[in-house]
Amino acid sequence: MVIFCLLALPGCADELSRTLDDSEAVPVDRVEMLALEAEQVTEEDSAIFFEEPVVLPEHLGPLLAPQEEEPTEASGFPVESYFPVSSNNSVSVDDSSATPPNTSTQSNSSVLEAAKPWTPAIVPFLDAPIDYESKPFKSFPKVDQQPNHSKKEGEPAKILAVDVHPKMPRIAILIDDLGYNRNGMDSSLMLPTEVALAILPSTPFAMQTALTAQKQKRITLLHAPMENQRELKLGPGGLYAKMTEHELKETLSKDLDGLPGIQGVNNHMGSLLTTKADSMKWVMETLKGRSLFFIDSLTSPKSVAKKTAQDYGLETVSRDVFLDNIRTEQAIDKQFSRLVKLARKHGSALAIGHPYPETMAYLKQRLNHLEQDGVRLVRLSDLLSASPSEPALSDK
């Protein structure tokens, strides 16, 4: 028995020695354990890990999936950044004493080391592509450089002939011989305010007519009585051809002072006096000193009143039509149609009427339907002119 034990001792010693040798190969180092853990990470796992999308803030642009890149040596991103080692368990390892890794370990390590960390990419928002074939490229002006324009800013465009609309023909109406009759005064003051009124001096209703017209802001004139060729009575304030300069100017000034708000003068009758150059000069000198205008009623084709007024720089115009030489509705309508025709031909025309019941009734109705005639009723002052013009048509 003793002999048998002695013989078995060498075999047991060899087995024990082999066991001890195998135990020395067991890794006890922290670094070796990290290497073994790295072997557990396969290429497929690493790809999934690095391709996990990351949501970026809106100002960094849209989310892009990372693209696979070839492993490069410039990565320089250590494995420890993915698998950090606690500072308490860190161990200084000598490369010569570490167990050499096998082929699979080297492959897995190279994948981890070559993986480049994902960085956000900002994609610029581009405009729509430009079709350079149809629209050639033009350089954009600099910020501090304004584009040059051939035309100056604010310069109005040229007005073509087709853009100019013809002015609507204008008509003006003057009612004479006011002051003697109340009904004539009331009916004339009810006409549109564009209608002017001429008042005879020193008449019963002259002051009342002038004051009411002034409140209406209506144009009023002195209807100055002037001597006629038929030797008809003129009434108070008449002007005669036999008067001296002083007498004529004094009488005319008295007539003007007796009416408030007078803006101009026209002649009542005057077929004789309006042909006298000296008498008309005295009249125009008096009116010029008061800045009044003169209307030539044109009771004579030989009248020099308008020409004399222009010589003195007064605003003036001549009558074109008498509306009511014949006091019937048919005759008045015929004369009014003639007024419209002259306005269309010359651009404007002036008519003189009287406060007859027939005239007032016709004008009250007719002046409200001027649009059918294509003319416009305007104030008498709109027809005045201080420059010479073509002679007015006489209407005896």
MITIZA-289850 format. One record per residue (C-alpha): residue number from 1; x, y, z; residue in one letter. Coordinates in pm, whole numbers, plus 50000, padded with zeros to 5 digits. Layout:
<atoms>
+-----+-------+-------+-------+------+
! pos !  east ! north !    up ! code !
+-----+-------+-------+-------+------+
! NUM !     X !     Y !     Z !    A !
...
+-----+-------+-------+-------+------+
</atoms>
This chain:
<atoms>
+-----+-------+-------+-------+------+
! pos !  east ! north !    up ! code !
+-----+-------+-------+-------+------+
!   1 ! 50000 ! 50000 ! 50000 !    M !
!   2 ! 50279 ! 50234 ! 50083 !    V !
!   3 ! 50452 ! 50140 ! 49764 !    I !
!   4 ! 50138 ! 50223 ! 49563 !    F !
!   5 ! 50109 ! 50572 ! 49719 !    C !
!   6 ! 50468 ! 50647 ! 49642 !    L !
!   7 ! 50416 ! 50550 ! 49282 !    L !
!   8 ! 50105 ! 50777 ! 49252 !    A !
!   9 ! 50270 ! 51091 ! 49391 !    L !
!  10 ! 50448 ! 51199 ! 49071 !    P !
!  11 ! 50118 ! 51184 ! 48867 !    G !
!  12 ! 49931 ! 51390 ! 49119 !    C !
!  13 ! 50208 ! 51646 ! 49114 !    A !
!  14 ! 50189 ! 51677 ! 48737 !    D !
!  15 ! 49806 ! 51720 ! 48746 !    E !
!  16 ! 49834 ! 51985 ! 49015 !    L !
!  17 ! 50096 ! 52169 ! 48813 !    S !
!  18 ! 49872 ! 52172 ! 48506 !    R !
!  19 ! 49581 ! 52305 ! 48709 !    T !
!  20 ! 49791 ! 52587 ! 48846 !    L !
!  21 ! 49912 ! 52676 ! 48501 !    D !
!  22 ! 49554 ! 52698 ! 48370 !    D !
!  23 ! 49448 ! 52922 ! 48657 !    S !
!  24 ! 49722 ! 53174 ! 48570 !    E !
!  25 ! 49554 ! 53230 ! 48227 !    A !
!  26 ! 49235 ! 53358 ! 48389 !    V !
!  27 ! 49220 ! 53739 ! 48335 !    P !
!  28 ! 49211 ! 53932 ! 48654 !    V !
!  29 ! 49313 ! 54268 ! 48513 !    D !
!  30 ! 49042 ! 54548 ! 48453 !    R !
!  31 ! 49182 ! 54629 ! 48112 !    V !
!  32 ! 49164 ! 54265 ! 48002 !    E !
!  33 ! 48804 ! 54254 ! 48113 !    M !
!  34 ! 48731 ! 54567 ! 47902 !    L !
!  35 ! 48887 ! 54393 ! 47603 !    A !
!  36 ! 48663 ! 54093 ! 47657 !    L !
!  37 ! 48357 ! 54320 ! 47679 !    E !
!  38 ! 48462 ! 54492 ! 47356 !    A !
!  39 ! 48463 ! 54150 ! 47186 !    E !
!  40 ! 48091 ! 54127 ! 47268 !    Q !
!  41 ! 48017 ! 54435 ! 47049 !    V !
!  42 ! 47968 ! 54320 ! 46693 !    T !
!  43 ! 47973 ! 54528 ! 46377 !    E !
!  44 ! 47593 ! 54507 ! 46351 !    E !
!  45 ! 47549 ! 54636 ! 46709 !    D !
!  46 ! 47788 ! 54923 ! 46653 !    S !
!  47 ! 47604 ! 55024 ! 46334 !    A !
!  48 ! 47272 ! 55037 ! 46515 !    I !
!  49 ! 47426 ! 55234 ! 46797 !    F !
!  50 ! 47571 ! 55505 ! 46573 !    F !
!  51 ! 47272 ! 55533 ! 46339 !    E !
!  52 ! 47027 ! 55629 ! 46611 !    E !
!  53 ! 46872 ! 55960 ! 46496 !    P !
!  54 ! 46910 ! 56268 ! 46705 !    V !
!  55 ! 46648 ! 56545 ! 46714 !    V !
!  56 ! 46805 ! 56887 ! 46663 !    L !
!  57 ! 46675 ! 57235 ! 46743 !    P !
!  58 ! 46482 ! 57400 ! 46459 !    E !
!  59 ! 46746 ! 57665 ! 46393 !    H !
!  60 ! 47002 ! 57392 ! 46299 !    L !
!  61 ! 46800 ! 57281 ! 45997 !    G !
!  62 ! 46613 ! 56960 ! 45911 !    P !
!  63 ! 46698 ! 56620 ! 46060 !    L !
!  64 ! 46939 ! 56417 ! 45847 !    L !
!  65 ! 47021 ! 56052 ! 45883 !    A !
!  66 ! 47395 ! 55995 ! 45926 !    P !
!  67 ! 47573 ! 55842 ! 45630 !    Q !
!  68 ! 47816 ! 55556 ! 45654 !    E !
!  69 ! 48176 ! 55658 ! 45615 !    E !
!  70 ! 48492 ! 55466 ! 45557 !    E !
!  71 ! 48700 ! 55410 ! 45871 !    P !
!  72 ! 48978 ! 55660 ! 45895 !    T !
!  73 ! 49274 ! 55690 ! 46121 !    E !
!  74 ! 49190 ! 56057 ! 46178 !    A !
!  75 ! 48899 ! 55968 ! 46398 !    S !
!  76 ! 49101 ! 55975 ! 46715 !    G !
!  77 ! 48797 ! 55903 ! 46927 !    F !
!  78 ! 48899 ! 55653 ! 47200 !    P !
!  79 ! 48693 ! 55361 ! 47305 !    V !
!  80 ! 48702 ! 55488 ! 47658 !    E !
!  81 ! 48465 ! 55773 ! 47557 !    S !
!  82 ! 48197 ! 55514 ! 47483 !    Y !
!  83 ! 48295 ! 55281 ! 47771 !    F !
!  84 ! 48443 ! 55512 ! 48032 !    P !
!  85 ! 48657 ! 55362 ! 48311 !    V !
!  86 ! 48600 ! 55477 ! 48660 !    S !
!  87 ! 48891 ! 55672 ! 48805 !    S !
!  88 ! 48885 ! 55451 ! 49115 !    N !
!  89 ! 48943 ! 55131 ! 48913 !    N !
!  90 ! 49193 ! 55267 ! 48663 !    S !
!  91 ! 49509 ! 55055 ! 48631 !    V !
!  92 ! 49830 ! 55133 ! 48448 !    S !
!  93 ! 49881 ! 54854 ! 48202 !    V !
!  94 ! 50201 ! 54748 ! 48036 !    D !
!  95 ! 50135 ! 54644 ! 47670 !    D !
!  96 ! 50395 ! 54369 ! 47695 !    S !
!  97 ! 50221 ! 54193 ! 47987 !    S !
!  98 ! 49868 ! 54214 ! 47836 !    A !
!  99 ! 49725 ! 53907 ! 47674 !    T !
! 100 ! 49751 ! 53947 ! 47297 !    P !
! 101 ! 49403 ! 53975 ! 47144 !    P !
! 102 ! 49291 ! 53735 ! 46882 !    N !
! 103 ! 49184 ! 53825 ! 46525 !    T !
! 104 ! 48817 ! 53886 ! 46610 !    S !
! 105 ! 48917 ! 54119 ! 46889 !    T !
! 106 ! 49130 ! 54330 ! 46653 !    Q !
! 107 ! 48845 ! 54354 ! 46403 !    S !
! 108 ! 48592 ! 54468 ! 46661 !    N !
! 109 ! 48834 ! 54718 ! 46811 !    S !
! 110 ! 48908 ! 54871 ! 46471 !    S !
! 111 ! 48536 ! 54923 ! 46410 !    V !
! 112 ! 48492 ! 55103 ! 46740 !    L !
! 113 ! 48802 ! 55314 ! 46697 !    E !
! 114 ! 48719 ! 55406 ! 46334 !    A !
! 115 ! 48361 ! 55513 ! 46411 !    A !
! 116 ! 48343 ! 55892 ! 46375 !    K !
! 117 ! 48114 ! 56076 ! 46618 !    P !
! 118 ! 47797 ! 56216 ! 46455 !    W !
! 119 ! 47785 ! 56593 ! 46415 !    T !
! 120 ! 47476 ! 56795 ! 46309 !    P !
! 121 ! 47469 ! 56921 ! 45952 !    A !
! 122 ! 47300 ! 57250 ! 45866 !    I !
! 123 ! 47136 ! 57239 ! 45525 !    V !
! 124 ! 47083 ! 57582 ! 45361 !    P !
! 125 ! 46736 ! 57663 ! 45233 !    F !
! 126 ! 46781 ! 57740 ! 44864 !    L !
! 127 ! 46550 ! 57933 ! 44632 !    D !
! 128 ! 46385 ! 57770 ! 44336 !    A !
! 129 ! 46629 ! 57693 ! 44055 !    P !
! 130 ! 46664 ! 57967 ! 43793 !    I !
! 131 ! 46607 ! 57888 ! 43431 !    D !
! 132 ! 46918 ! 58051 ! 43289 !    Y !
! 133 ! 46824 ! 57965 ! 42932 !    E !
! 134 ! 46513 ! 58185 ! 42938 !    S !
! 135 ! 46637 ! 58429 ! 43204 !    K !
! 136 ! 47005 ! 58516 ! 43174 !    P !
! 137 ! 47192 ! 58576 ! 43495 !    F !
! 138 ! 47214 ! 58934 ! 43610 !    K !
! 139 ! 47432 ! 59058 ! 43887 !    S !
! 140 ! 47245 ! 59186 ! 44188 !    F !
! 141 ! 47308 ! 59545 ! 44299 !    P !
! 142 ! 47503 ! 59600 ! 44615 !    K !
! 143 ! 47326 ! 59693 ! 44933 !    V !
! 144 ! 47461 ! 60047 ! 44936 !    D !
! 145 ! 47412 ! 60094 ! 44565 !    Q !
! 146 ! 47072 ! 60203 ! 44433 !    Q !
! 147 ! 46972 ! 60091 ! 44084 !    P !
! 148 ! 46991 ! 60362 ! 43822 !    N !
! 149 ! 46665 ! 60467 ! 43665 !    H !
! 150 ! 46645 ! 60647 ! 43338 !    S !
! 151 ! 46356 ! 60861 ! 43464 !    K !
! 152 ! 46373 ! 61080 ! 43770 !    K !
! 153 ! 46161 ! 60976 ! 44062 !    E !
! 154 ! 45838 ! 61166 ! 44080 !    G !
! 155 ! 45856 ! 61275 ! 43716 !    E !
! 156 ! 45505 ! 61255 ! 43571 !    P !
! 157 ! 45449 ! 61037 ! 43270 !    A !
! 158 ! 45375 ! 61201 ! 42939 !    K !
! 159 ! 45007 ! 61258 ! 42878 !    I !
! 160 ! 44895 ! 61117 ! 42549 !    L !
! 161 ! 44625 ! 61274 ! 42338 !    A !
! 162 ! 44399 ! 60976 ! 42398 !    V !
! 163 ! 44427 ! 61028 ! 42774 !    D !
! 164 ! 44292 ! 61384 ! 42760 !    V !
! 165 ! 43917 ! 61396 ! 42799 !    H !
! 166 ! 43745 ! 61690 ! 42631 !    P !
! 167 ! 43599 ! 61941 ! 42875 !    K !
! 168 ! 43223 ! 61947 ! 42902 !    M !
! 169 ! 43071 ! 62255 ! 42735 !    P !
! 170 ! 42973 ! 62524 ! 42986 !    R !
! 171 ! 42679 ! 62761 ! 42995 !    I !
! 172 ! 42618 ! 63061 ! 43221 !    A !
! 173 ! 42291 ! 63248 ! 43273 !    I !
! 174 ! 42234 ! 63609 ! 43384 !    L !
! 175 ! 41891 ! 63743 ! 43483 !    I !
! 176 ! 41847 ! 64119 ! 43414 !    D !
! 177 ! 41602 ! 64391 ! 43524 !    D !
! 178 ! 41563 ! 64285 ! 43887 !    L !
! 179 ! 41437 ! 64533 ! 44150 !    G !
! 180 ! 41098 ! 64648 ! 44029 !    Y !
! 181 ! 40895 ! 64330 ! 44090 !    N !
! 182 ! 40869 ! 64114 ! 44402 !    R !
! 183 ! 40758 ! 63803 ! 44214 !    N !
! 184 ! 41051 ! 63836 ! 43978 !    G !
! 185 ! 41286 ! 63873 ! 44275 !    M !
! 186 ! 41150 ! 63564 ! 44455 !    D !
! 187 ! 41147 ! 63340 ! 44149 !    S !
! 188 ! 41498 ! 63438 ! 44040 !    S !
! 189 ! 41638 ! 63374 ! 44389 !    L !
! 190 ! 41494 ! 63020 ! 44371 !    M !
! 191 ! 41704 ! 62934 ! 44064 !    L !
! 192 ! 42038 ! 62751 ! 44110 !    P !
! 193 ! 42300 ! 62971 ! 44273 !    T !
! 194 ! 42515 ! 62951 ! 43959 !    E !
! 195 ! 42263 ! 63188 ! 43795 !    V !
! 196 ! 42380 ! 63552 ! 43832 !    A !
! 197 ! 42146 ! 63846 ! 43898 !    L !
! 198 ! 42168 ! 64200 ! 43757 !    A !
! 199 ! 41986 ! 64462 ! 43971 !    I !
! 200 ! 41862 ! 64803 ! 43855 !    L !
! 201 ! 41975 ! 65091 ! 44083 !    P !
! 202 ! 41733 ! 65281 ! 44310 !    S !
! 203 ! 41445 ! 65037 ! 44262 !    T !
! 204 ! 41196 ! 64921 ! 44532 !    P !
! 205 ! 41337 ! 64571 ! 44575 !    F !
! 206 ! 41699 ! 64638 ! 44476 !    A !
! 207 ! 41842 ! 64631 ! 44830 !    M !
! 208 ! 41648 ! 64323 ! 44939 !    Q !
! 209 ! 41747 ! 64135 ! 44624 !    T !
! 210 ! 42115 ! 64225 ! 44669 !    A !
! 211 ! 42123 ! 64124 ! 45036 !    L !
! 212 ! 41952 ! 63789 ! 44979 !    T !
! 213 ! 42177 ! 63710 ! 44684 !    A !
! 214 ! 42477 ! 63798 ! 44898 !    Q !
! 215 ! 42366 ! 63545 ! 45162 !    K !
! 216 ! 42333 ! 63283 ! 44891 !    Q !
! 217 ! 42687 ! 63367 ! 44773 !    K !
! 218 ! 42538 ! 63438 ! 44434 !    R !
! 219 ! 42711 ! 63671 ! 44186 !    I !
! 220 ! 42528 ! 64006 ! 44161 !    T !
! 221 ! 42581 ! 64289 ! 43915 !    L !
! 222 ! 42472 ! 64649 ! 43877 !    L !
! 223 ! 42240 ! 64664 ! 43579 !    H !
! 224 ! 42352 ! 65011 ! 43476 !    A !
! 225 ! 42090 ! 65197 ! 43263 !    P !
! 226 ! 42254 ! 65339 ! 42948 !    M !
! 227 ! 42110 ! 65557 ! 42678 !    E !
! 228 ! 41951 ! 65373 ! 42383 !    N !
! 229 ! 41894 ! 65476 ! 42027 !    Q !
! 230 ! 41514 ! 65469 ! 42065 !    R !
! 231 ! 41518 ! 65731 ! 42340 !    E !
! 232 ! 41341 ! 65506 ! 42589 !    L !
! 233 ! 41326 ! 65622 ! 42952 !    K !
! 234 ! 41610 ! 65488 ! 43166 !    L !
! 235 ! 41480 ! 65555 ! 43517 !    G !
! 236 ! 41695 ! 65660 ! 43814 !    P !
! 237 ! 42071 ! 65637 ! 43779 !    G !
! 238 ! 42075 ! 65647 ! 43399 !    G !
! 239 ! 42392 ! 65722 ! 43201 !    L !
! 240 ! 42364 ! 65946 ! 42893 !    Y !
! 241 ! 42591 ! 66024 ! 42605 !    A !
! 242 ! 42567 ! 66403 ! 42670 !    K !
! 243 ! 42713 ! 66365 ! 43021 !    M !
! 244 ! 43059 ! 66501 ! 43094 !    T !
! 245 ! 43326 ! 66274 ! 43238 !    E !
! 246 ! 43264 ! 66402 ! 43589 !    H !
! 247 ! 42885 ! 66366 ! 43563 !    E !
! 248 ! 42904 ! 66013 ! 43423 !    L !
! 249 ! 43157 ! 65890 ! 43678 !    K !
! 250 ! 42968 ! 66051 ! 43968 !    E !
! 251 ! 42636 ! 65897 ! 43863 !    T !
! 252 ! 42790 ! 65551 ! 43807 !    L !
! 253 ! 42968 ! 65562 ! 44145 !    S !
! 254 ! 42641 ! 65652 ! 44320 !    K !
! 255 ! 42467 ! 65356 ! 44154 !    D !
! 256 ! 42745 ! 65119 ! 44270 !    L !
! 257 ! 42739 ! 65252 ! 44627 !    D !
! 258 ! 42364 ! 65193 ! 44655 !    G !
! 259 ! 42395 ! 64811 ! 44624 !    L !
! 260 ! 42593 ! 64585 ! 44860 !    P !
! 261 ! 42801 ! 64295 ! 44736 !    G !
! 262 ! 42819 ! 64408 ! 44374 !    I !
! 263 ! 43093 ! 64226 ! 44179 !    Q !
! 264 ! 43041 ! 64355 ! 43826 !    G !
! 265 ! 42838 ! 64570 ! 43588 !    V !
! 266 ! 42642 ! 64511 ! 43269 !    N !
! 267 ! 42447 ! 64754 ! 43054 !    N !
! 268 ! 42069 ! 64792 ! 43057 !    H !
! 269 ! 41977 ! 64890 ! 42701 !    M !
! 270 ! 42271 ! 65114 ! 42598 !    G !
! 271 ! 42253 ! 65065 ! 42225 !    S !
! 272 ! 42374 ! 65425 ! 42191 !    L !
! 273 ! 42608 ! 65476 ! 42483 !    L !
! 274 ! 42803 ! 65150 ! 42427 !    T !
! 275 ! 42905 ! 65281 ! 42085 !    T !
! 276 ! 43067 ! 65594 ! 42235 !    K !
! 277 ! 43439 ! 65537 ! 42297 !    A !
! 278 ! 43484 ! 65827 ! 42544 !    D !
! 279 ! 43182 ! 65731 ! 42753 !    S !
! 280 ! 43302 ! 65368 ! 42769 !    M !
! 281 ! 43651 ! 65480 ! 42878 !    K !
! 282 ! 43499 ! 65671 ! 43171 !    W !
! 283 ! 43289 ! 65371 ! 43264 !    V !
! 284 ! 43587 ! 65132 ! 43258 !    M !
! 285 ! 43807 ! 65372 ! 43455 !    E !
! 286 ! 43545 ! 65379 ! 43731 !    T !
! 287 ! 43512 ! 64998 ! 43734 !    L !
! 288 ! 43889 ! 64946 ! 43732 !    K !
! 289 ! 43927 ! 65154 ! 44045 !    G !
! 290 ! 43681 ! 64917 ! 44219 !    R !
! 291 ! 43818 ! 64588 ! 44070 !    S !
! 292 ! 43486 ! 64505 ! 43905 !    L !
! 293 ! 43424 ! 64313 ! 43582 !    F !
! 294 ! 43205 ! 64420 ! 43290 !    F !
! 295 ! 42954 ! 64218 ! 43088 !    I !
! 296 ! 42863 ! 64351 ! 42745 !    D !
! 297 ! 42493 ! 64280 ! 42690 !    S !
! 298 ! 42568 ! 64350 ! 42325 !    L !
! 299 ! 42254 ! 64545 ! 42242 !    T !
! 300 ! 42433 ! 64688 ! 41939 !    S !
! 301 ! 42671 ! 64518 ! 41695 !    P !
! 302 ! 42876 ! 64842 ! 41701 !    K !
! 303 ! 42940 ! 64817 ! 42073 !    S !
! 304 ! 43294 ! 64901 ! 42187 !    V !
! 305 ! 43228 ! 64813 ! 42551 !    A !
! 306 ! 43406 ! 64477 ! 42555 !    K !
! 307 ! 43707 ! 64605 ! 42361 !    K !
! 308 ! 43741 ! 64903 ! 42595 !    T !
! 309 ! 43717 ! 64679 ! 42901 !    A !
! 310 ! 43998 ! 64461 ! 42765 !    Q !
! 311 ! 44210 ! 64769 ! 42700 !    D !
! 312 ! 44179 ! 64859 ! 43069 !    Y !
! 313 ! 44258 ! 64504 ! 43180 !    G !
! 314 ! 43911 ! 64426 ! 43311 !    L !
! 315 ! 43770 ! 64077 ! 43305 !    E !
! 316 ! 43488 ! 64068 ! 43053 !    T !
! 317 ! 43268 ! 63856 ! 42827 !    V !
! 318 ! 42988 ! 63924 ! 42579 !    S !
! 319 ! 42636 ! 63788 ! 42574 !    R !
! 320 ! 42568 ! 63513 ! 42318 !    D !
! 321 ! 42190 ! 63458 ! 42343 !    V !
! 322 ! 41883 ! 63645 ! 42465 !    F !
! 323 ! 41645 ! 63382 ! 42596 !    L !
! 324 ! 41313 ! 63566 ! 42602 !    D !
! 325 ! 41283 ! 63834 ! 42336 !    N !
! 326 ! 40961 ! 63643 ! 42260 !    I !
! 327 ! 40785 ! 63544 ! 42583 !    R !
! 328 ! 40657 ! 63200 ! 42489 !    T !
! 329 ! 40774 ! 62861 ! 42607 !    E !
! 330 ! 40838 ! 62748 ! 42251 !    Q !
! 331 ! 41047 ! 63054 ! 42168 !    A !
! 332 ! 41244 ! 63031 ! 42496 !    I !
! 333 ! 41313 ! 62663 ! 42431 !    D !
! 334 ! 41440 ! 62745 ! 42084 !    K !
! 335 ! 41679 ! 63007 ! 42221 !    Q !
! 336 ! 41799 ! 62770 ! 42495 !    F !
! 337 ! 41875 ! 62504 ! 42232 !    S !
! 338 ! 42075 ! 62768 ! 42045 !    R !
! 339 ! 42267 ! 62839 ! 42368 !    L !
! 340 ! 42357 ! 62472 ! 42403 !    V !
! 341 ! 42467 ! 62452 ! 42039 !    K !
! 342 ! 42699 ! 62753 ! 42077 !    L !
! 343 ! 42847 ! 62608 ! 42397 !    A !
! 344 ! 42927 ! 62283 ! 42218 !    R !
! 345 ! 43087 ! 62474 ! 41933 !    K !
! 346 ! 43293 ! 62726 ! 42132 !    H !
! 347 ! 43324 ! 62550 ! 42467 !    G !
! 348 ! 43110 ! 62804 ! 42655 !    S !
! 349 ! 42821 ! 63044 ! 42602 !    A !
! 350 ! 42638 ! 63312 ! 42800 !    L !
! 351 ! 42261 ! 63371 ! 42796 !    A !
! 352 ! 42068 ! 63668 ! 42934 !    I !
! 353 ! 41706 ! 63640 ! 43044 !    G !
! 354 ! 41452 ! 63843 ! 43236 !    H !
! 355 ! 41230 ! 63771 ! 43539 !    P !
! 356 ! 40924 ! 63695 ! 43331 !    Y !
! 357 ! 40696 ! 63418 ! 43462 !    P !
! 358 ! 40745 ! 63220 ! 43141 !    E !
! 359 ! 41125 ! 63244 ! 43164 !    T !
! 360 ! 41135 ! 63154 ! 43533 !    M !
! 361 ! 40909 ! 62850 ! 43488 !    A !
! 362 ! 41111 ! 62723 ! 43193 !    Y !
! 363 ! 41451 ! 62764 ! 43363 !    L !
! 364 ! 41330 ! 62606 ! 43686 !    K !
! 365 ! 41248 ! 62288 ! 43500 !    Q !
! 366 ! 41513 ! 62294 ! 43229 !    R !
! 367 ! 41819 ! 62352 ! 43445 !    L !
! 368 ! 41754 ! 62030 ! 43635 !    N !
! 369 ! 41797 ! 61816 ! 43322 !    H !
! 370 ! 42113 ! 61952 ! 43162 !    L !
! 371 ! 42278 ! 61610 ! 43154 !    E !
! 372 ! 42068 ! 61516 ! 42854 !    Q !
! 373 ! 42223 ! 61809 ! 42664 !    D !
! 374 ! 42582 ! 61725 ! 42761 !    G !
! 375 ! 42651 ! 62074 ! 42904 !    V !
! 376 ! 42725 ! 62208 ! 43249 !    R !
! 377 ! 42586 ! 62515 ! 43424 !    L !
! 378 ! 42868 ! 62724 ! 43574 !    V !
! 379 ! 42904 ! 63058 ! 43750 !    R !
! 380 ! 42936 ! 63367 ! 43539 !    L !
! 381 ! 43286 ! 63429 ! 43671 !    S !
! 382 ! 43403 ! 63105 ! 43507 !    D !
! 383 ! 43348 ! 63256 ! 43163 !    L !
! 384 ! 43530 ! 63584 ! 43225 !    L !
! 385 ! 43854 ! 63660 ! 43046 !    S !
! 386 ! 44087 ! 63963 ! 43049 !    A !
! 387 ! 44257 ! 63879 ! 42718 !    S !
! 388 ! 44121 ! 63965 ! 42372 !    P !
! 389 ! 43925 ! 63686 ! 42205 !    S !
! 390 ! 43707 ! 63633 ! 41901 !    E !
! 391 ! 43411 ! 63874 ! 41870 !    P !
! 392 ! 43094 ! 63743 ! 42028 !    A !
! 393 ! 42800 ! 63663 ! 41806 !    L !
! 394 ! 42546 ! 63942 ! 41809 !    S !
! 395 ! 42181 ! 63865 ! 41875 !    D !
! 396 ! 41958 ! 64158 ! 41803 !    K !
+-----+-------+-------+-------+------+
</atoms>
